[in-house]
Amino acid sequence: MNEHSNAPLTELERALLAFETSWWSGSTPKDEAVRTEFQMTAEEYGIMIDQLIDRGAAMEFDPL
């Protein structure tokens, strides 16, 4: 764990987690939806999600 593991989530981090649980319900491919919603590549998104899932604050926000 890093020094930010217990830090509160930012608005962007909460939005990323919420998106991860709902992107599949739309008709847009995930990489395109990520680009549109967050102005980042699928790779950048994946890195951020991977870092987020290890944080306690993320587990509190969305245990799944």
Distance bins in CASP14 RR format, pairs under 12 A and 6 or more apart:
PFRMAT RR
TARGET T0000
AUTHOR 0000-0000-0000
RMODE 2
METHOD distances of the structure
MODEL  1
1 7 0 0 0 0 0 1 0 0 0 0 0
1 51 0 0 0 0 0 1 0 0 0 0 0
1 53 0 0 0 0 0 1 0 0 0 0 0
1 54 1 0 0 1 0 0 0 0 0 0 0
1 55 1 0 0 1 0 0 0 0 0 0 0
1 56 0 0 0 0 1 0 0 0 0 0 0
1 57 0 0 0 0 0 1 0 0 0 0 0
1 58 0 0 0 0 0 1 0 0 0 0 0
1 59 0 0 0 0 0 1 0 0 0 0 0
2 51 0 0 0 0 1 0 0 0 0 0 0
2 52 0 0 0 0 0 1 0 0 0 0 0
2 54 0 0 0 0 1 0 0 0 0 0 0
2 55 0 0 0 0 1 0 0 0 0 0 0
2 56 0 0 0 0 0 1 0 0 0 0 0
3 55 0 0 0 0 0 1 0 0 0 0 0
4 10 0 0 0 0 0 1 0 0 0 0 0
4 13 0 0 0 0 1 0 0 0 0 0 0
4 51 0 0 0 0 1 0 0 0 0 0 0
4 52 0 0 0 0 0 1 0 0 0 0 0
4 54 0 0 0 0 1 0 0 0 0 0 0
4 55 1 0 0 1 0 0 0 0 0 0 0
4 56 0 0 0 0 0 1 0 0 0 0 0
4 57 0 0 0 0 1 0 0 0 0 0 0
4 58 0 0 0 0 0 1 0 0 0 0 0
5 51 0 0 0 0 1 0 0 0 0 0 0
5 52 0 0 0 0 0 1 0 0 0 0 0
5 53 0 0 0 0 0 1 0 0 0 0 0
5 54 1 0 0 1 0 0 0 0 0 0 0
5 55 1 0 1 0 0 0 0 0 0 0 0
5 56 1 0 1 0 0 0 0 0 0 0 0
5 57 1 0 0 1 0 0 0 0 0 0 0
5 58 0 0 0 0 1 0 0 0 0 0 0
5 59 0 0 0 0 0 1 0 0 0 0 0
5 60 0 0 0 0 0 1 0 0 0 0 0
6 54 0 0 0 0 0 1 0 0 0 0 0
6 55 1 0 0 1 0 0 0 0 0 0 0
6 56 1 0 0 1 0 0 0 0 0 0 0
6 57 1 0 0 1 0 0 0 0 0 0 0
6 58 0 0 0 0 0 1 0 0 0 0 0
6 59 0 0 0 0 0 1 0 0 0 0 0
6 60 0 0 0 0 1 0 0 0 0 0 0
7 13 0 0 0 0 1 0 0 0 0 0 0
7 51 0 0 0 0 0 1 0 0 0 0 0
7 52 0 0 0 0 0 1 0 0 0 0 0
7 55 1 0 0 1 0 0 0 0 0 0 0
7 56 0 0 0 0 1 0 0 0 0 0 0
7 57 1 0 0 1 0 0 0 0 0 0 0
7 58 0 0 0 0 0 1 0 0 0 0 0
7 60 0 0 0 0 0 1 0 0 0 0 0
8 14 0 0 0 0 1 0 0 0 0 0 0
8 55 0 0 0 0 0 1 0 0 0 0 0
8 56 0 0 0 0 0 1 0 0 0 0 0
8 57 1 0 1 0 0 0 0 0 0 0 0
8 58 0 0 0 0 0 1 0 0 0 0 0
8 60 0 0 0 0 1 0 0 0 0 0 0
8 61 0 0 0 0 1 0 0 0 0 0 0
9 15 0 0 0 0 1 0 0 0 0 0 0
9 16 0 0 0 0 1 0 0 0 0 0 0
9 17 1 0 0 1 0 0 0 0 0 0 0
9 18 0 0 0 0 0 1 0 0 0 0 0
9 48 0 0 0 0 0 1 0 0 0 0 0
9 51 0 0 0 0 0 1 0 0 0 0 0
9 52 1 0 0 1 0 0 0 0 0 0 0
9 53 0 0 0 0 0 1 0 0 0 0 0
9 55 1 0 0 1 0 0 0 0 0 0 0
9 56 0 0 0 0 1 0 0 0 0 0 0
9 57 1 0 1 0 0 0 0 0 0 0 0
9 58 1 0 0 1 0 0 0 0 0 0 0
9 59 0 0 0 0 0 1 0 0 0 0 0
9 60 0 0 0 0 1 0 0 0 0 0 0
9 61 1 0 1 0 0 0 0 0 0 0 0
9 62 0 0 0 0 1 0 0 0 0 0 0
10 16 0 0 0 0 1 0 0 0 0 0 0
10 17 0 0 0 0 0 1 0 0 0 0 0
10 48 0 0 0 0 0 1 0 0 0 0 0
10 52 0 0 0 0 0 1 0 0 0 0 0
10 55 0 0 0 0 0 1 0 0 0 0 0
10 57 0 0 0 0 1 0 0 0 0 0 0
10 58 0 0 0 0 0 1 0 0 0 0 0
10 61 0 0 0 0 0 1 0 0 0 0 0
11 17 0 0 0 0 0 1 0 0 0 0 0
11 18 0 0 0 0 0 1 0 0 0 0 0
11 38 0 0 0 0 0 1 0 0 0 0 0
11 61 0 0 0 0 0 1 0 0 0 0 0
12 18 0 0 0 0 0 1 0 0 0 0 0
12 19 0 0 0 0 0 1 0 0 0 0 0
12 37 0 0 0 0 0 1 0 0 0 0 0
12 38 1 0 0 1 0 0 0 0 0 0 0
12 39 0 0 0 0 0 1 0 0 0 0 0
12 40 0 0 0 0 1 0 0 0 0 0 0
12 44 0 0 0 0 0 1 0 0 0 0 0
12 45 0 0 0 0 0 1 0 0 0 0 0
12 48 0 0 0 0 1 0 0 0 0 0 0
12 49 0 0 0 0 0 1 0 0 0 0 0
12 52 0 0 0 0 0 1 0 0 0 0 0
13 19 0 0 0 0 0 1 0 0 0 0 0
13 20 0 0 0 0 0 1 0 0 0 0 0
13 38 0 0 0 0 0 1 0 0 0 0 0
13 45 0 0 0 0 0 1 0 0 0 0 0
13 48 1 0 0 1 0 0 0 0 0 0 0
13 49 0 0 0 0 1 0 0 0 0 0 0
13 51 0 0 0 0 1 0 0 0 0 0 0
13 52 1 0 1 0 0 0 0 0 0 0 0
13 53 0 0 0 0 0 1 0 0 0 0 0
13 55 0 0 0 0 1 0 0 0 0 0 0
13 56 0 0 0 0 0 1 0 0 0 0 0
13 57 0 0 0 0 1 0 0 0 0 0 0
13 58 1 0 0 1 0 0 0 0 0 0 0
13 60 0 0 0 0 0 1 0 0 0 0 0
13 61 0 0 0 0 1 0 0 0 0 0 0
13 62 0 0 0 0 0 1 0 0 0 0 0
14 20 0 0 0 0 0 1 0 0 0 0 0
14 21 0 0 0 0 0 1 0 0 0 0 0
14 48 0 0 0 0 0 1 0 0 0 0 0
14 52 0 0 0 0 1 0 0 0 0 0 0
14 55 0 0 0 0 0 1 0 0 0 0 0
14 57 0 0 0 0 1 0 0 0 0 0 0
14 58 0 0 0 0 1 0 0 0 0 0 0
14 60 0 0 0 0 0 1 0 0 0 0 0
14 61 1 0 0 1 0 0 0 0 0 0 0
14 62 0 0 0 0 1 0 0 0 0 0 0
15 21 0 0 0 0 0 1 0 0 0 0 0
15 22 0 0 0 0 0 1 0 0 0 0 0
15 23 0 0 0 0 0 1 0 0 0 0 0
15 34 0 0 0 0 0 1 0 0 0 0 0
15 37 1 0 0 1 0 0 0 0 0 0 0
15 38 1 0 0 1 0 0 0 0 0 0 0
15 39 0 0 0 0 0 1 0 0 0 0 0
15 40 0 0 0 0 0 1 0 0 0 0 0
15 45 0 0 0 0 0 1 0 0 0 0 0
15 48 0 0 0 0 0 1 0 0 0 0 0
15 49 0 0 0 0 0 1 0 0 0 0 0
15 52 0 0 0 0 0 1 0 0 0 0 0
15 61 0 0 0 0 0 1 0 0 0 0 0
15 62 0 0 0 0 0 1 0 0 0 0 0
16 22 0 0 0 0 0 1 0 0 0 0 0
16 23 0 0 0 0 0 1 0 0 0 0 0
16 33 0 0 0 0 0 1 0 0 0 0 0
16 34 0 0 0 0 1 0 0 0 0 0 0
16 37 0 0 0 0 1 0 0 0 0 0 0
16 38 1 0 0 1 0 0 0 0 0 0 0
16 40 0 0 0 0 1 0 0 0 0 0 0
16 44 0 0 0 0 0 1 0 0 0 0 0
16 45 1 0 0 1 0 0 0 0 0 0 0
16 46 0 0 0 0 1 0 0 0 0 0 0
16 47 0 0 0 0 0 1 0 0 0 0 0
16 48 1 0 1 0 0 0 0 0 0 0 0
16 49 1 0 0 1 0 0 0 0 0 0 0
16 50 0 0 0 0 0 1 0 0 0 0 0
16 51 0 0 0 0 1 0 0 0 0 0 0
16 52 1 0 0 1 0 0 0 0 0 0 0
16 53 0 0 0 0 0 1 0 0 0 0 0
16 55 0 0 0 0 0 1 0 0 0 0 0
16 58 0 0 0 0 1 0 0 0 0 0 0
16 61 0 0 0 0 0 1 0 0 0 0 0
16 62 0 0 0 0 0 1 0 0 0 0 0
17 23 0 0 0 0 0 1 0 0 0 0 0
17 45 0 0 0 0 0 1 0 0 0 0 0
17 48 0 0 0 0 1 0 0 0 0 0 0
17 49 1 0 0 1 0 0 0 0 0 0 0
17 51 0 0 0 0 0 1 0 0 0 0 0
17 52 1 0 0 1 0 0 0 0 0 0 0
17 53 0 0 0 0 1 0 0 0 0 0 0
17 55 0 0 0 0 1 0 0 0 0 0 0
17 56 0 0 0 0 0 1 0 0 0 0 0
17 57 0 0 0 0 1 0 0 0 0 0 0
17 58 1 0 0 1 0 0 0 0 0 0 0
17 59 0 0 0 0 1 0 0 0 0 0 0
17 60 0 0 0 0 0 1 0 0 0 0 0
17 61 1 0 1 0 0 0 0 0 0 0 0
17 62 1 0 1 0 0 0 0 0 0 0 0
17 63 0 0 0 0 0 1 0 0 0 0 0
17 64 0 0 0 0 1 0 0 0 0 0 0
18 25 0 0 0 0 0 1 0 0 0 0 0
18 37 0 0 0 0 0 1 0 0 0 0 0
18 38 0 0 0 0 0 1 0 0 0 0 0
18 49 0 0 0 0 0 1 0 0 0 0 0
18 52 0 0 0 0 0 1 0 0 0 0 0
18 58 0 0 0 0 0 1 0 0 0 0 0
18 61 0 0 0 0 1 0 0 0 0 0 0
18 62 1 0 0 1 0 0 0 0 0 0 0
18 64 0 0 0 0 0 1 0 0 0 0 0
19 25 0 0 0 0 0 1 0 0 0 0 0
19 26 0 0 0 0 0 1 0 0 0 0 0
19 28 0 0 0 0 0 1 0 0 0 0 0
19 30 0 0 0 0 1 0 0 0 0 0 0
19 33 1 0 0 1 0 0 0 0 0 0 0
19 34 1 0 0 1 0 0 0 0 0 0 0
19 35 0 0 0 0 0 1 0 0 0 0 0
19 36 0 0 0 0 0 1 0 0 0 0 0
19 37 1 0 0 1 0 0 0 0 0 0 0
19 38 1 0 0 1 0 0 0 0 0 0 0
19 40 0 0 0 0 0 1 0 0 0 0 0
19 45 0 0 0 0 1 0 0 0 0 0 0
19 46 0 0 0 0 0 1 0 0 0 0 0
19 48 0 0 0 0 0 1 0 0 0 0 0
19 49 0 0 0 0 1 0 0 0 0 0 0
19 52 0 0 0 0 0 1 0 0 0 0 0
19 62 0 0 0 0 0 1 0 0 0 0 0
20 30 0 0 0 0 1 0 0 0 0 0 0
20 33 0 0 0 0 0 1 0 0 0 0 0
20 34 0 0 0 0 1 0 0 0 0 0 0
20 37 0 0 0 0 0 1 0 0 0 0 0
20 38 0 0 0 0 0 1 0 0 0 0 0
20 45 0 0 0 0 1 0 0 0 0 0 0
20 46 0 0 0 0 1 0 0 0 0 0 0
20 48 0 0 0 0 0 1 0 0 0 0 0
20 49 1 0 1 0 0 0 0 0 0 0 0
20 50 0 0 0 0 0 1 0 0 0 0 0
20 52 0 0 0 0 1 0 0 0 0 0 0
20 53 0 0 0 0 1 0 0 0 0 0 0
20 58 0 0 0 0 0 1 0 0 0 0 0
20 61 0 0 0 0 0 1 0 0 0 0 0
20 62 0 0 0 0 1 0 0 0 0 0 0
20 64 0 0 0 0 1 0 0 0 0 0 0
21 49 0 0 0 0 0 1 0 0 0 0 0
21 53 0 0 0 0 0 1 0 0 0 0 0
21 58 0 0 0 0 0 1 0 0 0 0 0
21 61 0 0 0 0 0 1 0 0 0 0 0
21 62 1 0 0 1 0 0 0 0 0 0 0
21 63 0 0 0 0 0 1 0 0 0 0 0
21 64 1 0 0 1 0 0 0 0 0 0 0
22 28 0 0 0 0 0 1 0 0 0 0 0
22 30 0 0 0 0 0 1 0 0 0 0 0
22 33 0 0 0 0 1 0 0 0 0 0 0
22 37 0 0 0 0 0 1 0 0 0 0 0
22 62 0 0 0 0 0 1 0 0 0 0 0
22 64 0 0 0 0 0 1 0 0 0 0 0
23 29 0 0 0 0 1 0 0 0 0 0 0
23 30 1 0 1 0 0 0 0 0 0 0 0
23 31 0 0 0 0 1 0 0 0 0 0 0
23 32 0 0 0 0 0 1 0 0 0 0 0
23 33 1 0 1 0 0 0 0 0 0 0 0
23 34 1 0 0 1 0 0 0 0 0 0 0
23 35 0 0 0 0 0 1 0 0 0 0 0
23 36 0 0 0 0 0 1 0 0 0 0 0
23 37 0 0 0 0 1 0 0 0 0 0 0
23 38 0 0 0 0 0 1 0 0 0 0 0
23 42 0 0 0 0 0 1 0 0 0 0 0
23 45 0 0 0 0 1 0 0 0 0 0 0
23 49 0 0 0 0 0 1 0 0 0 0 0
24 30 1 0 0 1 0 0 0 0 0 0 0
24 33 0 0 0 0 1 0 0 0 0 0 0
25 33 0 0 0 0 0 1 0 0 0 0 0
26 32 0 0 0 0 0 1 0 0 0 0 0
26 33 1 0 0 1 0 0 0 0 0 0 0
26 36 0 0 0 0 0 1 0 0 0 0 0
26 37 0 0 0 0 0 1 0 0 0 0 0
27 33 0 0 0 0 1 0 0 0 0 0 0
28 34 0 0 0 0 1 0 0 0 0 0 0
28 35 0 0 0 0 1 0 0 0 0 0 0
28 36 1 0 0 1 0 0 0 0 0 0 0
28 37 0 0 0 0 1 0 0 0 0 0 0
29 35 0 0 0 0 1 0 0 0 0 0 0
29 36 0 0 0 0 0 1 0 0 0 0 0
29 42 0 0 0 0 1 0 0 0 0 0 0
30 36 0 0 0 0 0 1 0 0 0 0 0
30 37 0 0 0 0 0 1 0 0 0 0 0
30 38 0 0 0 0 0 1 0 0 0 0 0
30 41 0 0 0 0 0 1 0 0 0 0 0
30 42 1 0 0 1 0 0 0 0 0 0 0
30 45 0 0 0 0 1 0 0 0 0 0 0
30 46 0 0 0 0 0 1 0 0 0 0 0
30 49 0 0 0 0 0 1 0 0 0 0 0
31 37 0 0 0 0 0 1 0 0 0 0 0
31 38 0 0 0 0 0 1 0 0 0 0 0
31 40 0 0 0 0 0 1 0 0 0 0 0
31 41 1 0 0 1 0 0 0 0 0 0 0
31 42 1 1 0 0 0 0 0 0 0 0 0
31 43 0 0 0 0 1 0 0 0 0 0 0
31 44 0 0 0 0 0 1 0 0 0 0 0
31 45 0 0 0 0 1 0 0 0 0 0 0
31 46 0 0 0 0 0 1 0 0 0 0 0
32 38 0 0 0 0 0 1 0 0 0 0 0
32 41 0 0 0 0 0 1 0 0 0 0 0
32 42 0 0 0 0 1 0 0 0 0 0 0
32 45 0 0 0 0 0 1 0 0 0 0 0
33 39 0 0 0 0 0 1 0 0 0 0 0
33 40 0 0 0 0 0 1 0 0 0 0 0
33 42 0 0 0 0 1 0 0 0 0 0 0
33 45 0 0 0 0 1 0 0 0 0 0 0
34 40 1 0 0 1 0 0 0 0 0 0 0
34 41 1 0 0 1 0 0 0 0 0 0 0
34 42 1 0 1 0 0 0 0 0 0 0 0
34 43 0 0 0 0 1 0 0 0 0 0 0
34 44 0 0 0 0 1 0 0 0 0 0 0
34 45 1 0 1 0 0 0 0 0 0 0 0
34 46 0 0 0 0 1 0 0 0 0 0 0
34 47 0 0 0 0 0 1 0 0 0 0 0
34 48 0 0 0 0 1 0 0 0 0 0 0
34 49 0 0 0 0 1 0 0 0 0 0 0
35 41 1 0 0 1 0 0 0 0 0 0 0
35 42 1 0 0 1 0 0 0 0 0 0 0
35 43 0 0 0 0 0 1 0 0 0 0 0
35 44 0 0 0 0 1 0 0 0 0 0 0
35 45 0 0 0 0 1 0 0 0 0 0 0
36 42 0 0 0 0 0 1 0 0 0 0 0
36 45 0 0 0 0 0 1 0 0 0 0 0
37 45 0 0 0 0 1 0 0 0 0 0 0
38 44 0 0 0 0 1 0 0 0 0 0 0
38 45 1 0 0 1 0 0 0 0 0 0 0
38 46 0 0 0 0 0 1 0 0 0 0 0
38 48 0 0 0 0 1 0 0 0 0 0 0
38 49 0 0 0 0 0 1 0 0 0 0 0
39 45 0 0 0 0 0 1 0 0 0 0 0
40 46 0 0 0 0 1 0 0 0 0 0 0
40 47 0 0 0 0 1 0 0 0 0 0 0
40 48 1 0 0 1 0 0 0 0 0 0 0
40 49 0 0 0 0 0 1 0 0 0 0 0
41 47 0 0 0 0 1 0 0 0 0 0 0
41 48 0 0 0 0 0 1 0 0 0 0 0
42 48 0 0 0 0 0 1 0 0 0 0 0
42 49 0 0 0 0 0 1 0 0 0 0 0
43 49 0 0 0 0 0 1 0 0 0 0 0
43 50 0 0 0 0 0 1 0 0 0 0 0
44 50 0 0 0 0 0 1 0 0 0 0 0
44 51 0 0 0 0 0 1 0 0 0 0 0
45 51 0 0 0 0 0 1 0 0 0 0 0
45 52 0 0 0 0 0 1 0 0 0 0 0
46 52 0 0 0 0 1 0 0 0 0 0 0
46 53 0 0 0 0 0 1 0 0 0 0 0
47 53 0 0 0 0 0 1 0 0 0 0 0
48 54 0 0 0 0 0 1 0 0 0 0 0
48 55 0 0 0 0 0 1 0 0 0 0 0
48 58 0 0 0 0 0 1 0 0 0 0 0
49 55 0 0 0 0 0 1 0 0 0 0 0
49 58 0 0 0 0 1 0 0 0 0 0 0
49 62 0 0 0 0 0 1 0 0 0 0 0
50 58 0 0 0 0 0 1 0 0 0 0 0
51 57 0 0 0 0 0 1 0 0 0 0 0
51 58 0 0 0 0 1 0 0 0 0 0 0
52 58 1 0 1 0 0 0 0 0 0 0 0
52 59 0 0 0 0 1 0 0 0 0 0 0
52 60 0 0 0 0 0 1 0 0 0 0 0
52 61 0 0 0 0 1 0 0 0 0 0 0
52 62 0 0 0 0 1 0 0 0 0 0 0
53 59 0 0 0 0 1 0 0 0 0 0 0
53 61 0 0 0 0 0 1 0 0 0 0 0
53 62 0 0 0 0 1 0 0 0 0 0 0
53 63 0 0 0 0 0 1 0 0 0 0 0
53 64 0 0 0 0 0 1 0 0 0 0 0
55 61 0 0 0 0 1 0 0 0 0 0 0
55 62 0 0 0 0 0 1 0 0 0 0 0
56 62 0 0 0 0 0 1 0 0 0 0 0
56 63 0 0 0 0 0 1 0 0 0 0 0
57 63 0 0 0 0 0 1 0 0 0 0 0
58 64 0 0 0 0 0 1 0 0 0 0 0
END
